[in-house]
Amino acid sequence: MVMMKRVLTIAGSDSGGGAGIQADLKTFSAFGVYGMSVITAVTAQNTLRVNGITGIPPKFVGLQFESVLADIGADGVKTGMLYTPEIVQIVAHKIHKSRIPHVVVDPVLVAKDGSSLLERRAIDVLKHDLFPLATVVTPNVPEAEIFTDMPIQSLDDMKEAAHIMVNRGCRAVLIKGGHLEGQAVDVLFDGDVCSSWTSSRIKTRNTHGTGCTLSAAIVANLVKGKSLQQAIGISKTFVTKAIQNALSLGKGQGPLNHFVRIEGMEEADDG
């Protein structure tokens, strides 16, 4: 009998298939782990815009989590769109109670079209209840600015913001620098060491689901036994190639290509 690593995504559903639950499950499959889902909200969206959002009742979010863990279990979990403070609270409670070893929190605040994916009143709950449970938190620059109350305009600012978030309770923070000018630099601070990854910018509008894909790839590699730095490095390479080979679907920002292969994925698939 083949025993496959099990990874749970807790996020919103993207009807266009490019981000959220759909992107996470595709990424898990790409890395050879078994994907499961807890859906927090259902969106009506395409490559152009989010046309509507319906949140799932918090108790039912909790029931989904309990149903998966009671039977199948999970080696790792990632969170994406959580939408309301009540959902954040119940997700944090369930994760804390389950003691899942690898937790990646992608603190999704807005969609690419600017639509809010987390109620403003949920931000403090996210910081206080969920961030301390995470192996790593993966905000982009605008999100990190909100969590630290400081402007981020340079690499030094990113490093300072990562230190602030760790000092406020995070175990490790990966700040994604794609919103800044010049080369895209991501900065990790794990409480001891500051590391960075630099990649050239790719000329394409088809980047829908980038953050979801990166965080899903990180947790997939963590459950396969990679260190945090290794998991991020492999995931960054995967996302870069997925953007380079992005799918030109729809009239707006198309999705990444989750079917690409990178050197080292075979090693990541062992186990």
C-alpha positions as a LaTeX table, in Angstrom:
\begin{tabular}{lrrr}
\hline
Residue & $x$ (\AA) & $y$ (\AA) & $z$ (\AA) \\
\hline
Met1 & 0.00 & 0.00 & 0.00 \\
Val2 & 1.33 & 3.45 & $-0.98$ \\
Met3 & 1.33 & 5.96 & 1.90 \\
Met4 & 1.13 & 9.48 & 0.53 \\
Lys5 & 1.70 & 12.66 & 2.52 \\
Arg6 & $-1.57$ & 14.47 & 3.27 \\
Val7 & $-2.00$ & 18.24 & 2.99 \\
Leu8 & $-5.07$ & 20.29 & 3.82 \\
Thr9 & $-5.89$ & 23.67 & 2.30 \\
Ile10 & $-8.27$ & 26.02 & 4.12 \\
Ala11 & $-9.27$ & 28.72 & 1.67 \\
Gly12 & $-11.89$ & 30.15 & $-0.68$ \\
Ser13 & $-13.08$ & 28.59 & $-3.91$ \\
Asp14 & $-12.16$ & 30.37 & $-7.17$ \\
Ser15 & $-14.76$ & 29.55 & $-9.83$ \\
Gly16 & $-12.21$ & 30.54 & $-12.49$ \\
Gly17 & $-9.82$ & 27.84 & $-11.25$ \\
Gly18 & $-6.72$ & 30.04 & $-11.03$ \\
Ala19 & $-6.37$ & 30.73 & $-7.31$ \\
Gly20 & $-7.68$ & 29.59 & $-3.94$ \\
Ile21 & $-8.68$ & 25.99 & $-3.33$ \\
Gln22 & $-8.30$ & 25.10 & $-7.01$ \\
Ala23 & $-4.73$ & 26.40 & $-7.30$ \\
Asp24 & $-3.77$ & 24.72 & $-4.03$ \\
Leu25 & $-5.07$ & 21.30 & $-5.04$ \\
Lys26 & $-3.33$ & 21.50 & $-8.43$ \\
Thr27 & $-0.09$ & 22.42 & $-6.69$ \\
Phe28 & $-0.39$ & 19.57 & $-4.20$ \\
Ser29 & $-0.88$ & 17.14 & $-7.08$ \\
Ala30 & 2.13 & 18.59 & $-8.90$ \\
Phe31 & 4.31 & 17.78 & $-5.88$ \\
Gly32 & 2.87 & 14.33 & $-5.32$ \\
Val33 & 0.99 & 14.93 & $-2.07$ \\
Tyr34 & $-2.65$ & 14.12 & $-1.35$ \\
Gly35 & $-4.72$ & 17.32 & $-1.21$ \\
Met36 & $-7.83$ & 17.90 & 0.89 \\
Ser37 & $-9.89$ & 21.05 & 1.38 \\
Val38 & $-11.86$ & 23.12 & 3.85 \\
Ile39 & $-13.78$ & 25.79 & 1.93 \\
Thr40 & $-14.25$ & 29.10 & 3.75 \\
Ala41 & $-16.03$ & 31.05 & 1.01 \\
Val42 & $-17.33$ & 30.60 & $-2.51$ \\
Thr43 & $-16.48$ & 33.27 & $-5.06$ \\
Ala44 & $-18.03$ & 34.04 & $-8.44$ \\
Gln45 & $-14.99$ & 35.20 & $-10.38$ \\
Asn46 & $-13.11$ & 34.95 & $-13.64$ \\
Thr47 & $-9.85$ & 36.40 & $-14.98$ \\
Leu48 & $-11.35$ & 39.90 & $-15.02$ \\
Arg49 & $-12.93$ & 40.39 & $-11.62$ \\
Val50 & $-14.56$ & 38.98 & $-8.50$ \\
Asn51 & $-18.30$ & 39.32 & $-9.08$ \\
Gly52 & $-19.49$ & 38.02 & $-5.73$ \\
Ile53 & $-18.51$ & 36.27 & $-2.50$ \\
Thr54 & $-20.55$ & 34.08 & $-0.18$ \\
Gly55 & $-18.95$ & 33.08 & 3.11 \\
Ile56 & $-19.41$ & 29.60 & 4.56 \\
Pro57 & $-20.90$ & 29.53 & 8.10 \\
Pro58 & $-18.03$ & 29.20 & 10.61 \\
Lys59 & $-19.52$ & 26.10 & 12.24 \\
Phe60 & $-19.60$ & 24.37 & 8.87 \\
Val61 & $-15.98$ & 25.40 & 8.24 \\
Gly62 & $-15.15$ & 23.69 & 11.53 \\
Leu63 & $-17.17$ & 20.62 & 10.57 \\
Gln64 & $-15.25$ & 20.26 & 7.32 \\
Phe65 & $-11.97$ & 20.38 & 9.27 \\
Glu66 & $-13.16$ & 17.86 & 11.86 \\
Ser67 & $-14.44$ & 15.48 & 9.18 \\
Val68 & $-11.10$ & 15.39 & 7.35 \\
Leu69 & $-8.92$ & 15.11 & 10.45 \\
Ala70 & $-11.06$ & 12.46 & 12.17 \\
Asp71 & $-10.71$ & 10.06 & 9.26 \\
Ile72 & $-7.78$ & 10.91 & 6.97 \\
Gly73 & $-5.56$ & 13.16 & 9.09 \\
Ala74 & $-3.09$ & 15.73 & 7.78 \\
Asp75 & 0.69 & 16.15 & 7.74 \\
Gly76 & 0.46 & 19.82 & 6.83 \\
Val77 & $-2.03$ & 22.63 & 6.35 \\
Lys78 & $-2.07$ & 25.96 & 4.56 \\
Thr79 & $-4.57$ & 28.77 & 4.93 \\
Gly80 & $-5.59$ & 31.29 & 2.32 \\
Met81 & $-8.75$ & 33.37 & 2.16 \\
Leu82 & $-10.46$ & 33.22 & 5.57 \\
Tyr83 & $-12.91$ & 36.08 & 5.00 \\
Thr84 & $-14.36$ & 36.80 & 8.47 \\
Pro85 & $-13.00$ & 37.03 & 12.03 \\
Glu86 & $-15.29$ & 34.20 & 13.09 \\
Ile87 & $-13.79$ & 31.91 & 10.44 \\
Val88 & $-10.27$ & 32.94 & 11.47 \\
Gln89 & $-11.08$ & 32.11 & 15.09 \\
Ile90 & $-12.47$ & 28.66 & 14.40 \\
Val91 & $-9.64$ & 27.80 & 11.98 \\
Ala92 & $-7.03$ & 28.88 & 14.54 \\
His93 & $-8.78$ & 26.85 & 17.23 \\
Lys94 & $-8.93$ & 23.71 & 15.08 \\
Ile95 & $-5.30$ & 23.99 & 13.97 \\
His96 & $-4.13$ & 24.55 & 17.55 \\
Lys97 & $-6.13$ & 21.57 & 18.79 \\
Ser98 & $-4.97$ & 19.26 & 15.96 \\
Arg99 & $-1.24$ & 19.93 & 16.43 \\
Ile100 & $-0.57$ & 19.54 & 12.70 \\
Pro101 & 3.24 & 19.80 & 12.37 \\
His102 & 3.53 & 22.07 & 9.30 \\
Val103 & 1.36 & 25.19 & 8.98 \\
Val104 & 1.75 & 27.80 & 6.23 \\
Val105 & $-0.40$ & 30.92 & 6.54 \\
Asp106 & $-0.91$ & 32.98 & 3.40 \\
Pro107 & $-2.67$ & 36.06 & 4.84 \\
Val108 & $-4.83$ & 36.87 & 1.83 \\
Leu109 & $-6.38$ & 40.34 & 2.11 \\
Val110 & $-7.42$ & 41.38 & $-1.41$ \\
Ala111 & $-7.91$ & 39.86 & $-4.85$ \\
Lys112 & $-5.93$ & 41.06 & $-7.86$ \\
Asp113 & $-8.89$ & 43.26 & $-8.90$ \\
Gly114 & $-8.88$ & 44.92 & $-5.46$ \\
Ser115 & $-11.86$ & 43.02 & $-4.01$ \\
Ser116 & $-11.58$ & 42.48 & $-0.25$ \\
Leu117 & $-11.09$ & 38.82 & 0.72 \\
Leu118 & $-10.75$ & 39.43 & 4.46 \\
Glu119 & $-12.96$ & 41.72 & 6.53 \\
Arg120 & $-10.99$ & 44.55 & 8.09 \\
Arg121 & $-12.13$ & 43.57 & 11.58 \\
Ala122 & $-10.51$ & 40.14 & 11.08 \\
Ile123 & $-6.95$ & 41.46 & 10.76 \\
Asp124 & $-6.22$ & 41.63 & 14.50 \\
Val125 & $-7.70$ & 38.15 & 14.98 \\
Leu126 & $-5.45$ & 36.84 & 12.21 \\
Lys127 & $-2.37$ & 38.37 & 13.84 \\
His128 & $-3.16$ & 37.29 & 17.40 \\
Asp129 & $-4.80$ & 33.89 & 16.92 \\
Leu130 & $-3.37$ & 32.36 & 13.73 \\
Phe131 & 0.08 & 33.83 & 13.06 \\
Pro132 & 1.70 & 32.30 & 16.19 \\
Leu133 & 0.61 & 28.82 & 15.04 \\
Ala134 & 2.32 & 29.09 & 11.64 \\
Thr135 & 5.59 & 27.52 & 10.60 \\
Val136 & 5.81 & 30.50 & 8.24 \\
Val137 & 3.56 & 33.43 & 7.31 \\
Thr138 & 3.80 & 34.58 & 3.67 \\
Pro139 & 2.52 & 38.16 & 3.19 \\
Asn140 & 3.21 & 40.25 & 0.11 \\
Val141 & 4.45 & 43.83 & 0.58 \\
Pro142 & 1.03 & 45.55 & 0.86 \\
Glu143 & $-0.11$ & 42.92 & 3.37 \\
Ala144 & 3.10 & 43.25 & 5.40 \\
Glu145 & 2.60 & 47.02 & 5.49 \\
Ile146 & $-0.81$ & 46.52 & 7.10 \\
Phe147 & 0.49 & 43.97 & 9.62 \\
Thr148 & 3.45 & 46.16 & 10.67 \\
Asp149 & 1.96 & 49.68 & 10.26 \\
Met150 & 5.03 & 50.76 & 8.30 \\
Pro151 & 5.68 & 51.67 & 4.66 \\
Ile152 & 7.84 & 49.17 & 2.76 \\
Gln153 & 9.76 & 50.65 & $-0.15$ \\
Ser154 & 13.09 & 48.81 & $-0.13$ \\
Leu155 & 14.84 & 45.55 & 0.71 \\
Asp156 & 15.90 & 46.98 & 4.08 \\
Asp157 & 12.26 & 47.85 & 4.81 \\
Met158 & 11.26 & 44.27 & 4.01 \\
Lys159 & 13.86 & 42.94 & 6.43 \\
Glu160 & 12.71 & 45.34 & 9.14 \\
Ala161 & 9.06 & 44.39 & 8.60 \\
Ala162 & 9.91 & 40.67 & 8.82 \\
His163 & 11.73 & 41.28 & 12.11 \\
Ile164 & 8.73 & 43.23 & 13.46 \\
Met165 & 6.32 & 40.41 & 12.60 \\
Val166 & 8.55 & 37.81 & 14.26 \\
Asn167 & 8.93 & 40.02 & 17.32 \\
Arg168 & 5.13 & 40.21 & 17.49 \\
Gly169 & 4.64 & 36.46 & 17.58 \\
Cys170 & 5.35 & 34.89 & 14.20 \\
Arg171 & 7.86 & 32.02 & 14.13 \\
Ala172 & 9.04 & 32.87 & 10.60 \\
Val173 & 7.95 & 35.36 & 7.94 \\
Leu174 & 8.48 & 35.30 & 4.17 \\
Ile175 & 7.74 & 38.73 & 2.68 \\
Lys176 & 7.17 & 38.57 & $-1.07$ \\
Gly177 & 8.62 & 41.58 & $-2.86$ \\
Gly178 & 6.86 & 41.40 & $-6.20$ \\
His179 & 5.10 & 44.73 & $-5.64$ \\
Leu180 & 8.37 & 46.69 & $-5.43$ \\
Glu181 & 10.38 & 48.05 & $-8.36$ \\
Gly182 & 13.35 & 46.22 & $-9.89$ \\
Gln183 & 14.07 & 42.54 & $-9.48$ \\
Ala184 & 11.61 & 40.57 & $-7.39$ \\
Val185 & 13.18 & 39.77 & $-4.01$ \\
Asp186 & 11.54 & 37.64 & $-1.32$ \\
Val187 & 12.86 & 37.90 & 2.25 \\
Leu188 & 12.64 & 35.23 & 4.95 \\
Phe189 & 13.36 & 35.86 & 8.62 \\
Asp190 & 13.11 & 32.78 & 10.84 \\
Gly191 & 13.93 & 34.45 & 14.13 \\
Asp192 & 17.67 & 33.86 & 13.71 \\
Val193 & 18.72 & 34.20 & 10.08 \\
Cys194 & 17.55 & 36.47 & 7.28 \\
Ser195 & 17.58 & 34.83 & 3.82 \\
Ser196 & 16.51 & 36.13 & 0.41 \\
Trp197 & 15.65 & 34.87 & $-3.06$ \\
Thr198 & 15.95 & 37.06 & $-6.16$ \\
Ser199 & 14.31 & 36.46 & $-9.53$ \\
Ser200 & 13.98 & 38.48 & $-12.71$ \\
Arg201 & 10.58 & 39.88 & $-13.59$ \\
Ile202 & 8.60 & 38.07 & $-16.26$ \\
Lys203 & 6.63 & 40.16 & $-18.74$ \\
Thr204 & 3.15 & 38.73 & $-18.49$ \\
Arg205 & $-0.24$ & 39.67 & $-17.10$ \\
Asn206 & $-1.02$ & 36.02 & $-16.38$ \\
Thr207 & $-0.09$ & 35.83 & $-12.69$ \\
His208 & $-3.43$ & 34.95 & $-11.11$ \\
Gly209 & $-2.90$ & 32.61 & $-8.16$ \\
Thr210 & 0.80 & 33.26 & $-7.62$ \\
Gly211 & 0.61 & 33.66 & $-3.84$ \\
Cys212 & $-1.70$ & 30.67 & $-3.38$ \\
Thr213 & 0.56 & 28.49 & $-5.50$ \\
Leu214 & 3.72 & 29.52 & $-3.66$ \\
Ser215 & 2.31 & 28.86 & $-0.19$ \\
Ala216 & 0.79 & 25.54 & $-1.31$ \\
Ala217 & 4.13 & 24.45 & $-2.79$ \\
Ile218 & 5.95 & 25.42 & 0.42 \\
Val219 & 3.74 & 23.28 & 2.64 \\
Ala220 & 3.89 & 20.38 & 0.14 \\
Asn221 & 7.68 & 20.42 & 0.34 \\
Leu222 & 7.72 & 20.80 & 4.11 \\
Val223 & 5.68 & 17.62 & 4.56 \\
Lys224 & 8.13 & 15.86 & 2.23 \\
Gly225 & 10.91 & 16.56 & 4.73 \\
Lys226 & 12.49 & 19.67 & 3.25 \\
Ser227 & 13.82 & 22.43 & 5.49 \\
Leu228 & 11.98 & 25.75 & 5.35 \\
Gln229 & 14.73 & 27.31 & 3.22 \\
Gln230 & 14.75 & 24.32 & 0.87 \\
Ala231 & 10.97 & 24.31 & 0.60 \\
Ile232 & 10.90 & 28.00 & $-0.28$ \\
Gly233 & 13.70 & 27.64 & $-2.85$ \\
Ile234 & 12.00 & 24.74 & $-4.64$ \\
Ser235 & 8.64 & 26.51 & $-4.50$ \\
Lys236 & 10.05 & 29.74 & $-5.89$ \\
Thr237 & 11.58 & 27.87 & $-8.84$ \\
Phe238 & 8.27 & 26.10 & $-9.49$ \\
Val239 & 6.25 & 29.35 & $-9.39$ \\
Thr240 & 8.73 & 31.11 & $-11.70$ \\
Lys241 & 8.43 & 28.36 & $-14.31$ \\
Ala242 & 4.66 & 28.25 & $-13.85$ \\
Ile243 & 4.52 & 32.00 & $-14.61$ \\
Gln244 & 6.90 & 31.64 & $-17.58$ \\
Asn245 & 4.51 & 29.03 & $-18.99$ \\
Ala246 & 1.32 & 30.73 & $-17.79$ \\
Leu247 & $-1.95$ & 29.90 & $-19.50$ \\
Ser248 & $-3.50$ & 32.60 & $-21.68$ \\
Leu249 & $-7.08$ & 31.92 & $-20.64$ \\
Gly250 & $-9.82$ & 34.52 & $-20.43$ \\
Lys251 & $-9.70$ & 38.24 & $-21.14$ \\
Gly252 & $-7.91$ & 39.37 & $-17.97$ \\
Gln253 & $-5.16$ & 38.02 & $-15.73$ \\
Gly254 & $-4.78$ & 34.38 & $-16.64$ \\
Pro255 & $-3.66$ & 31.58 & $-14.31$ \\
Leu256 & $-0.27$ & 29.99 & $-13.80$ \\
Asn257 & 0.54 & 26.67 & $-15.44$ \\
His258 & 0.52 & 24.15 & $-12.59$ \\
Phe259 & 1.52 & 21.33 & $-14.92$ \\
Val260 & 5.15 & 22.41 & $-15.34$ \\
Arg261 & 8.01 & 20.29 & $-14.02$ \\
Ile262 & 11.22 & 21.56 & $-12.46$ \\
Glu263 & 14.55 & 19.97 & $-11.61$ \\
Gly264 & 14.30 & 18.52 & $-8.12$ \\
Met265 & 10.57 & 17.73 & $-8.24$ \\
Glu266 & 11.37 & 14.03 & $-8.63$ \\
Glu267 & 13.33 & 14.20 & $-5.37$ \\
Ala268 & 10.46 & 16.10 & $-3.74$ \\
Asp269 & 8.09 & 13.35 & $-4.89$ \\
Asp270 & 9.97 & 10.61 & $-3.02$ \\
Gly271 & 8.51 & 9.46 & 0.22 \\
\hline
\end{tabular}
